[in-house]
Amino acid sequence: MAPHEIIWTVVVGGGSGTRFGRLKQYEHLGDRRVIDWSRAIAEQASNGVVVVVPAADAERERAVAGSDSRAASVRAGLASVPAEATIICVHDAARPFAGIEIYERVVDAVADGADAAIPGVAVPDTIKVVHDVDGVRTVVDTPDRASLVAVQTPQAFRAAKLRAAHADGTDATDDAALIERSGGRVVVVEGDPVNRKITLPDDLEWARRRAATTGAALDEVSP
């Protein structure tokens, strides 16, 4: 993986768990929490890791205090990444099964010249664009499915580009969108269907079943 780069990862676990109903990053998968799985892989893939958690938990977790939006939490993490970092990855703590191979793919793409690299998987369903027309949800477009990908993390960035994109405090659902808005070049690399985000309780039950068969692999990368 990009031997001449200094790679840091920001693991973002600062959410309040509104959709899930509680703080999903602290739920257990086997004998480790979701955030611990995400942190362990990031530590293997990076020269350094900054973890962002809800502000009330920062001291206990030896982490950085997050904020009221994902973008603001990422900025809080970025502030703790050393200036010497040349590539910065941003990873959602709620994706505990992001393998080292995905980190390698996004980092290598940035090392090869992209401003940002994101993992994506094909969208199996037909997608409709829907607008509210006189109170009725109405289809206005059907995008070509071949042009669509579902985006995952970790996402990798040339450090200077990511810091500049966040400088004005703009909000976004992912960091790549900020690079896009600034005119940067974002490339897509192969993602992994197993790199599933825990959003709802059913996702957690799936993750627990998977953790029961992959826990030994995490033991190999844990500090």
Protein Blocks (a to p, Z undefined) as FASTA:
>chain_A
ZZlbccdddddfkbghlmnopafklpcehjbcfklmmmmmmmmmpmbdcddddfklmmmn
opadddfbfklmmmmmmmmpcfklmbdcdddfklmkbcfklmmmmmmmmmnopabdcddd
ddfbdcdddddeehiacdfbdcdfklpccddddddddfklmmmmmmnopacfbfklmmmm
nopacddddddfklcccfbfklmmmmmmmmmmmmmmmmmmpZZ
